[in-house]
Amino acid sequence: MRPWTGWTRGLGAATLALALVTASACSDGDPDTTGQRAGALAAGVTPPEQVTTTTEAPEDFSTEIATADVAVLEVFTEIPADDAPGDEGAAAPASATRDAVSASPAAEGENALPPVQPLQPGVGAIPRPSLDSAGVRITATGWAYDNPTYWGNPLTMMVVDEADGWLQVSIPARPNHQVGWVRAEDVTVAETEMRMELQLSTFTLRAFDGDEQVFETQVVTGKEGTPTPVGSFYLVEELPQQSTGGAYGAMILPLSAYSETMDLFDGGLPVIALHGTNNPGLIGTQASNGCVRMSNDAVLQLAELVEPGTPIDIIA
């Protein structure tokens, strides 16, 4: 699994210091340089043939994707005390319903996601008891996600960490960047080396297979009052559209992100998505309610390259 470091995923290159000593057979025919080396060391001089170099470890671009194998996937804010590896005396997590401002923390340390930010005034948590949250519910110990999803697709989540018998996953919930724990036996894990990167300042969306760029297009991003959220998210599912003439174009690719400025959108959940458009003239501008629009040809091409669980970094 590709570890996470802060905002943007990717493993920092590890360096290994290697002392390379030239063998006596490479010393211009001198059969014995041992005495010269000993004298140089005794005099505090580093022999010229002792060289220190650095070698970069190859970067790991793989991301683990968990697909639910159960009809209702339980996600816990913390591993239950009875199941916590090596910590039988741990206290059980608080069994309180989260309100509009409380949230589980993002992953910490090596697998860190961006921090969970407080909700803006008038913007509520998703899910919450008073809202139909499309197959997602708050429980006493976390959340419950229906499988298949509201749209009939397999439920997938991006894995960010693991413990004995448990996987920590990034969840589609608001505030954004929350994480929870699922039982490893409740999911099937696969890996992908595909990833996406959206640069808001240049309206540019790219996709990579490992270290190779395989896709690039210009997009529409959120308006000043309804900006596209910044951070690390993932593709939740793929929703082909019967007609390309609608506002969402030929394909909708919902992300694990929600709008951070709109409580609801047209009475429904303000999910941030990549999708097509019936107004390509706006590409290259800030004109959406937070979603990312692109040409219909581009979104169809992208849908062929990525799969649910594919990570995306959205960068200012």
C-alpha positions in Angstrom: 0.0 0.0 0.0 1.3 3.5 -0.8 1.8 5.4 2.4 0.3 8.8 2.9 2.3 11.9 4.0 0.3 15.0 4.8 -1.9 16.7 2.2 -0.6 15.1 -0.9 -0.1 11.4 -1.1 3.2 9.8 -2.2 6.2 8.3 -0.5 9.1 10.7 0.1 12.2 9.2 -1.5 14.3 7.3 1.1 18.0 7.7 0.7 20.6 5.1 1.5 24.2 6.0 2.2 26.6 3.5 0.6 30.3 3.4 1.1 31.9 2.3 -2.1 35.5 1.1 -1.8 37.6 0.5 -4.9 39.1 -2.9 -5.0 42.9 -3.4 -5.3 42.4 -4.8 -8.7 41.3 -1.4 -10.0 44.4 0.5 -8.7 46.3 1.1 -11.9 48.2 -2.1 -11.5 49.4 -1.6 -7.9 49.0 -5.0 -6.3 48.9 -3.7 -2.8 47.3 -0.5 -1.6 46.5 -1.7 1.9 49.6 0.1 3.4 48.8 3.3 1.6 45.2 3.2 2.9 46.2 2.5 6.5 48.7 5.4 6.4 46.1 7.8 5.0 43.6 6.8 7.7 46.2 7.2 10.4 46.9 10.7 9.2 43.3 11.7 9.2 43.0 11.8 5.4 40.1 10.2 3.6 41.5 8.0 0.8 40.2 9.3 -2.6 38.7 5.9 -3.5 36.2 6.0 -0.6 33.1 7.6 -2.0 29.7 8.2 -0.4 26.7 8.2 -2.7 22.9 8.3 -2.2 20.4 6.0 -3.9 16.7 6.9 -4.1 14.2 4.1 -3.4 11.5 3.7 -6.1 8.3 5.6 -5.2 5.2 3.4 -4.4 2.1 4.7 -6.1 -0.2 1.9 -5.1 -3.4 2.6 -3.2 -5.6 0.0 -1.4 -9.3 -0.1 -2.2 -11.8 -1.8 0.1 -15.0 -3.1 -1.4 -17.7 -4.2 1.0 -18.8 -7.9 1.1 -21.6 -7.3 3.6 -25.1 -5.7 3.1 -24.4 -3.1 5.8 -20.8 -2.0 6.4 -20.1 -0.9 10.0 -17.5 1.8 10.3 -16.2 2.5 13.8 -14.7 5.8 15.0 -12.3 3.6 17.0 -11.5 -0.1 17.1 -13.8 -1.5 19.7 -12.0 -2.2 23.0 -12.6 -5.9 22.9 -11.0 -6.1 19.4 -8.1 -3.6 19.9 -4.9 -5.5 19.1 -2.6 -5.8 22.2 -4.8 -3.4 24.3 -7.4 -5.5 26.1 -7.8 -2.8 28.8 -8.6 0.0 26.4 -11.7 2.1 27.1 -14.6 1.7 24.8 -15.3 4.6 22.4 -17.9 7.0 23.5 -21.4 6.1 22.3 -22.7 9.5 21.5 -24.3 10.7 18.4 -22.1 13.2 16.6 -23.6 16.6 16.0 -23.0 19.1 13.2 -19.6 20.1 14.4 -18.0 17.0 15.9 -16.2 14.4 13.8 -13.8 11.6 13.9 -10.2 12.8 13.4 -8.3 12.3 10.2 -5.6 9.7 10.1 -2.4 10.7 12.0 1.3 10.3 11.4 2.6 8.5 8.3 -0.8 8.0 6.8 -2.1 11.5 7.5 -5.0 13.0 5.6 -5.7 16.7 5.7 -7.1 17.8 9.1 -10.9 17.8 9.7 -12.1 21.4 9.6 -15.0 22.8 11.7 -18.2 23.2 9.7 -19.2 26.6 8.6 -22.3 28.2 10.2 -25.4 26.9 8.6 -23.7 23.8 7.1 -24.6 20.6 8.8 -22.9 17.2 9.2 -23.5 14.4 6.7 -25.0 12.0 7.7 -27.2 13.4 10.5 -30.4 12.1 12.1 -32.6 14.8 10.5 -31.4 14.2 7.0 -32.0 11.4 4.5 -28.4 10.7 3.7 -28.8 8.2 0.9 -28.1 4.9 2.7 -25.7 6.2 5.3 -26.6 6.5 9.0 -25.0 7.5 12.3 -24.7 4.8 14.8 -23.6 4.7 18.5 -20.1 3.8 17.5 -19.7 5.4 14.1 -21.6 5.0 10.8 -23.4 2.3 8.8 -23.2 2.3 5.0 -25.6 0.4 2.8 -24.1 -2.0 0.2 -24.9 -1.6 -2.6 -24.9 2.2 -2.6 -28.0 4.3 -3.1 -27.3 4.2 -6.8 -26.9 0.4 -6.9 -23.1 0.2 -7.1 -20.6 -1.8 -4.9 -19.6 0.2 -1.8 -15.9 1.1 -2.0 -13.6 3.1 0.3 -10.0 4.0 0.2 -7.7 2.4 2.8 -5.3 4.7 4.7 -4.0 2.4 7.4 -4.4 -1.0 9.0 -4.2 -2.9 12.3 -4.6 -6.5 13.2 -7.8 -7.6 11.6 -8.9 -4.0 10.9 -8.6 -1.4 8.1 -8.8 2.3 8.5 -10.7 3.9 5.6 -11.4 7.4 4.4 -15.2 7.8 4.5 -17.7 9.9 2.4 -19.0 12.1 5.2 -19.0 15.8 6.2 -16.9 17.3 7.6 -14.5 16.1 4.8 -11.5 13.9 5.5 -13.0 11.8 8.3 -11.7 8.2 8.8 -13.1 5.1 10.5 -12.2 1.5 11.1 -13.8 -1.5 9.3 -13.3 -5.2 10.0 -11.0 -6.7 7.4 -13.2 -9.7 7.1 -16.1 -7.5 5.9 -14.3 -6.2 2.8 -12.2 -7.4 -0.2 -9.0 -5.4 -0.8 -7.5 -4.6 -4.2 -4.8 -2.2 -5.3 -4.6 0.4 -8.0 -1.7 2.5 -9.2 -4.1 5.0 -10.9 -4.4 8.4 -9.3 -5.7 11.8 -10.2 -4.6 15.4 -9.5 -6.6 18.5 -9.9 -4.8 21.9 -9.9 -7.4 24.5 -9.3 -5.2 27.5 -10.2 -4.7 26.2 -13.7 -8.1 24.4 -14.2 -6.1 21.2 -15.0 -7.1 17.7 -14.2 -4.5 14.9 -14.8 -4.5 11.2 -14.3 -1.5 9.0 -13.7 -0.8 5.3 -13.9 2.1 5.0 -11.5 4.6 7.7 -12.5 3.2 7.9 -16.1 0.7 10.6 -17.0 -2.1 9.1 -19.1 -4.7 11.8 -19.1 -5.0 15.6 -19.0 -7.9 18.0 -19.6 -9.1 21.5 -18.8 -12.1 21.8 -16.4 -14.6 24.1 -14.8 -14.2 24.6 -11.0 -16.3 26.0 -8.2 -17.2 29.7 -8.0 -15.8 31.9 -5.3 -18.8 31.4 -3.1 -19.1 27.7 -3.7 -15.4 26.6 -4.1 -14.3 23.1 -5.0 -12.9 21.6 -1.7 -9.2 21.2 -1.5 -7.6 18.0 -0.1 -7.3 14.2 -0.6 -10.4 12.3 -1.7 -11.3 9.4 -3.9 -13.8 8.3 -6.6 -16.9 6.7 -5.0 -18.7 5.3 -8.0 -19.5 5.8 -11.7 -22.9 7.0 -12.9 -23.3 6.9 -16.7 -26.0 9.3 -18.0 -28.5 8.3 -20.7 -28.4 11.7 -22.4 -25.4 13.9 -23.0 -27.5 17.0 -23.2 -28.1 17.5 -19.4 -26.1 19.6 -17.1 -24.0 16.6 -16.0 -23.2 15.5 -19.5 -22.4 11.9 -20.3 -21.0 10.7 -17.0 -21.0 11.6 -13.3 -18.0 10.5 -11.2 -18.9 11.3 -7.5 -16.1 11.9 -5.1 -15.9 11.3 -1.4 -16.0 15.1 -0.9 -19.0 17.3 0.0 -19.4 21.0 -0.5 -18.1 23.0 2.5 -20.3 26.0 1.9 -23.7 24.6 0.9 -25.8 22.6 3.4 -27.9 21.0 0.7 -28.1 21.4 -3.1 -31.5 21.5 -4.7 -32.8 19.6 -1.6 -30.3 16.8 -2.0 -26.8 16.0 -0.8 -24.1 18.5 -2.1 -21.7 15.8 -3.3 -18.7 17.0 -5.2 -18.3 15.2 -8.5 -16.3 15.1 -11.7 -18.8 15.2 -14.6 -19.4 16.2 -18.2 -21.2 19.3 -19.3 -23.6 20.7 -21.8 -21.8 24.1 -21.8 -18.2 23.5 -22.7 -17.7 27.2 -23.3 -17.2 27.6 -19.6 -14.2 25.3 -19.4 -11.3 27.1 -17.9 -13.4 29.3 -15.6 -14.8 29.2 -12.0 -18.5 28.7 -12.7 -19.8 25.7 -10.8 -21.3 25.0 -7.4 -18.2 23.1 -6.5 -18.3 20.2 -9.0 -15.6 19.8 -11.7 -17.0 19.9 -15.2 -15.2 18.8 -18.3 -16.0 17.9 -21.9 -18.1 14.8 -22.4 -15.4 13.1 -24.4 -12.9 13.8 -21.6 -15.1 12.4 -18.8 -15.9 9.3 -20.8 -12.2 8.8 -21.4 -11.4 9.3 -17.7 -14.1 6.8 -16.7 -12.3 4.2 -18.8 -9.1 4.8 -16.9 -10.1 5.0 -13.3 -12.2 2.8 -10.9 -14.0 3.5 -7.6 -11.5 4.0 -4.9 -9.0 5.8 -7.2 -7.5 8.7 -5.2 -7.6 12.3 -6.2 -5.6 15.2 -4.8 -7.3 18.6 -5.2 -4.7 21.3 -4.9 -5.2 25.1 -4.8 
